[in-house]
Amino acid sequence: MEFAWNAAEEAYRAELREVIATLPDDWWEAYAPHGPSSPKLMEHARRFNARLAQRDLIVRHWPQEYGGQDASAWQQIIISEEMWSIGEPRSSLYLGANWAGPAIMKFGTEAQKQKWLRSIAAGELLWCQGFSEPEAGTDLSNMKTRAEPVDGGYVVNGSKIWTSYAARADVMFLLARVGGKGKGGVSCFLVPMDTPGIEIRPIQGVHSRWDFHEVFFTDAFLPADALLGEEAGGWTIVQTIIHYERIGAGRYEKAKRGLDHVVERLKERGLWDDPVVRADCAAARALVEAARLQTYLVIDGRAKDSDPGAETYLARFAMIQADHAVANLTSTYLPDLLIDGADGHLRSQFNSAITAGIAAGAAEVQLNMISGRHLGLPRGA
Amino acid sequence: MDFDLTPDQQALREAIVRIVDDNRDLPRSGGVVEPRAFHPATAMEQAFAAGGYFDIALEPGCGAVEAAILVYEAALSPLVLELGGAALVAPLLTGEALARPVAMARAQDLMRGVRFLGEARTVLVDCGADVAVLDMTGREVAPLDSPYAYPLGRLAAAPDLSAVRKLPGKGAELRRLWRIALALEIAAAMEATVQFTTDYVKQRQVFGRPVGSFQAVQHRLSADAVKSRGIYWLAMKAAWSASPLDAALAALHAQRAIPDVTYDAHQFNGALGMTLEHALHCWTFRLRWLQGEMGGQRGHAAEVAALAWPDAA
């Protein structure tokens, strides 16, 4: 049992911080509060990602043949901690690095691997995720978007919703139905967002004006090589990637740094001497550290190439609780700092937290999975 | 990082689990658990003593993590055994194997109620900056009836702590180690509570279905499992790191989780869970005592706040 970082991991974190130090001085005021899908941050991310790529920092944990350095899965969580905790300056490159890339590595053709994995390692593409639909969110296998086989490829019709990053992403990881109903008919496609027949409608969110979109597909033609894995074999891919998706972003580290910032502001206002305030902050810190260790347990399994078990869902639920605990401290003791322009750091953490229980599978879905896979409880009627 | 036990630690754990499993049966009368507030683990104590397990923290190559494995695994049992003080706190605090059982107490609690006080041969008393090592030979202890699943007692007469062996300046270290032992015992009792309740709701039928098939039950038990596993990892990290902050985080998180988990467990076990003939109380009424040990959450929270966000010098 060992809970310390090794020298290579520490050095990697230090290198990342050197690149982070190049972020604009007004990062917390002008970029981070509006979220990683805001136009300003996404535009900046293309330059920032190029700087990361110049130093081969994006996918150190991947095999060398795909642009990595054969480092362990721990390096993936280190970059996630460093980036997510400051508002994710990579923008949606992280989707590619965290789970789209591993899915392509596992299920893609050699040509797909060379094309997409190299581009992720080079920091060239921003991704979006075409999963949820108006009538299929948590119940994902109920999705209706269809990809009809035609000569040379597929024609896609349907729509996706709540799609973060869609307006400025380069490529979508799309789920569409080729076969019949249910999980068995789902297929995965890698879709350039400039494909004719794709239209995007922004939806303003309470936390961000830019985070949500609806994406419409009208006779959008995809070449045959857009299909990832086997036709109608997409559910297996989904089952694989949800572990990487749910445990990918270092939410606990953003909560921890947000909490440190909360305490700074409480001290400035003379509220830190109140034992109730101190106790509330301490309890939040305990939630954060519990979430961190439960996440690390999942990463430890990933580093050892073990099959992901129920720990993913335990860790995700713990992360949601930690995120909310810190956001609630801000709402309770420093509510005025969530006003536009008051404190970008706290606003960024608050915005992340309020979506934490919805993004990457609702909190209640995590509890369902824990019930079945960790506790072995019987399914309901 | 490596969350797996080393091969030696794994072998140790397996040996401990064998002893715990061989000695975990509750005394029964005609198939029904004998209705007692707690059941001492006499045979398990003898097996651990014969194997030298109480001194594991002092063995070459061993330390707090090995002692933590012992405390956690044994506390999963429904039977009660004093291990936190004897196997973890006392040897790591003093470098000696003190006469056991070893109770731990804040000075102000000696006349109120301390677990294992009547059985203890040594008591480590938190006197603030210092620790008093109280030899219990010849001291009269009044046993206390209580709903708690621990033997409790209080001293019949106030001790003169100025006249006993002192460990000057060791108060903070006692509290650090005590917090680790406390968090481990809570983690284990909570894990056993969740598992016991899970087994019960799988087989207990209501409205023609297992209780455990209702989502209202599933979600709360699942959230309790998240708490239990989080406490376990915080406690193990605290044992590994020797950090006072880690120890305070573990104890704080552990004690905060007790009300929800014990409430849920008793709700889901129904009226049966309110009886001494059902084993649930063997863990939940340990948890209820542990919820207030060391003065409850306040001290841990204050320690976390002071260490995580120190005031400017």
HADDOCK unambig.tbl for C-alpha pairs under 7 A between the chains (distance, minus, plus):
assign (segid A and resid 1 and name CA) (segid B and resid 2 and name CA) 5.31 0.50 0.50
assign (segid A and resid 1 and name CA) (segid B and resid 3 and name CA) 5.12 0.50 0.50
assign (segid A and resid 1 and name CA) (segid B and resid 4 and name CA) 5.37 0.50 0.50
assign (segid A and resid 1 and name CA) (segid B and resid 5 and name CA) 4.87 0.50 0.50
assign (segid A and resid 1 and name CA) (segid B and resid 6 and name CA) 6.11 0.50 0.50
assign (segid A and resid 2 and name CA) (segid B and resid 1 and name CA) 5.00 0.50 0.50
assign (segid A and resid 2 and name CA) (segid B and resid 2 and name CA) 4.87 0.50 0.50
assign (segid A and resid 2 and name CA) (segid B and resid 3 and name CA) 6.34 0.50 0.50
assign (segid A and resid 3 and name CA) (segid B and resid 1 and name CA) 4.85 0.50 0.50
assign (segid A and resid 3 and name CA) (segid B and resid 2 and name CA) 6.52 0.50 0.50
assign (segid A and resid 3 and name CA) (segid B and resid 237 and name CA) 6.81 0.50 0.50
assign (segid A and resid 4 and name CA) (segid B and resid 1 and name CA) 5.43 0.50 0.50
assign (segid A and resid 5 and name CA) (segid B and resid 1 and name CA) 5.90 0.50 0.50
assign (segid A and resid 278 and name CA) (segid B and resid 302 and name CA) 6.86 0.50 0.50
assign (segid A and resid 278 and name CA) (segid B and resid 305 and name CA) 5.83 0.50 0.50
assign (segid A and resid 279 and name CA) (segid B and resid 301 and name CA) 5.03 0.50 0.50
assign (segid A and resid 279 and name CA) (segid B and resid 302 and name CA) 6.49 0.50 0.50
assign (segid A and resid 282 and name CA) (segid B and resid 301 and name CA) 5.34 0.50 0.50
assign (segid A and resid 282 and name CA) (segid B and resid 304 and name CA) 5.61 0.50 0.50
assign (segid A and resid 282 and name CA) (segid B and resid 305 and name CA) 5.58 0.50 0.50
assign (segid A and resid 283 and name CA) (segid B and resid 253 and name CA) 6.83 0.50 0.50
assign (segid A and resid 283 and name CA) (segid B and resid 301 and name CA) 6.91 0.50 0.50
assign (segid A and resid 286 and name CA) (segid B and resid 249 and name CA) 5.21 0.50 0.50
assign (segid A and resid 286 and name CA) (segid B and resid 253 and name CA) 5.68 0.50 0.50
assign (segid A and resid 290 and name CA) (segid B and resid 230 and name CA) 4.84 0.50 0.50
assign (segid A and resid 290 and name CA) (segid B and resid 231 and name CA) 6.91 0.50 0.50
assign (segid A and resid 290 and name CA) (segid B and resid 234 and name CA) 6.15 0.50 0.50
assign (segid A and resid 293 and name CA) (segid B and resid 233 and name CA) 6.37 0.50 0.50
assign (segid A and resid 294 and name CA) (segid B and resid 230 and name CA) 6.42 0.50 0.50
assign (segid A and resid 297 and name CA) (segid B and resid 3 and name CA) 6.36 0.50 0.50
assign (segid A and resid 300 and name CA) (segid B and resid 2 and name CA) 6.36 0.50 0.50
assign (segid A and resid 300 and name CA) (segid B and resid 3 and name CA) 6.48 0.50 0.50
assign (segid A and resid 314 and name CA) (segid B and resid 226 and name CA) 5.46 0.50 0.50
assign (segid A and resid 318 and name CA) (segid B and resid 226 and name CA) 6.60 0.50 0.50
assign (segid A and resid 367 and name CA) (segid B and resid 219 and name CA) 5.41 0.50 0.50
assign (segid A and resid 367 and name CA) (segid B and resid 222 and name CA) 5.72 0.50 0.50
assign (segid A and resid 367 and name CA) (segid B and resid 223 and name CA) 6.96 0.50 0.50
assign (segid A and resid 368 and name CA) (segid B and resid 219 and name CA) 6.76 0.50 0.50
assign (segid A and resid 370 and name CA) (segid B and resid 222 and name CA) 5.73 0.50 0.50
assign (segid A and resid 371 and name CA) (segid B and resid 218 and name CA) 5.63 0.50 0.50
assign (segid A and resid 371 and name CA) (segid B and resid 222 and name CA) 5.65 0.50 0.50
assign (segid A and resid 375 and name CA) (segid B and resid 198 and name CA) 6.77 0.50 0.50
assign (segid A and resid 377 and name CA) (segid B and resid 202 and name CA) 6.30 0.50 0.50
assign (segid A and resid 377 and name CA) (segid B and resid 212 and name CA) 5.86 0.50 0.50
assign (segid A and resid 377 and name CA) (segid B and resid 213 and name CA) 6.50 0.50 0.50
assign (segid A and resid 378 and name CA) (segid B and resid 202 and name CA) 6.97 0.50 0.50
assign (segid A and resid 378 and name CA) (segid B and resid 212 and name CA) 6.45 0.50 0.50
assign (segid A and resid 378 and name CA) (segid B and resid 213 and name CA) 5.08 0.50 0.50
assign (segid A and resid 379 and name CA) (segid B and resid 213 and name CA) 5.40 0.50 0.50
assign (segid A and resid 380 and name CA) (segid B and resid 213 and name CA) 4.49 0.50 0.50
assign (segid A and resid 380 and name CA) (segid B and resid 214 and name CA) 5.70 0.50 0.50
assign (segid A and resid 380 and name CA) (segid B and resid 215 and name CA) 6.79 0.50 0.50
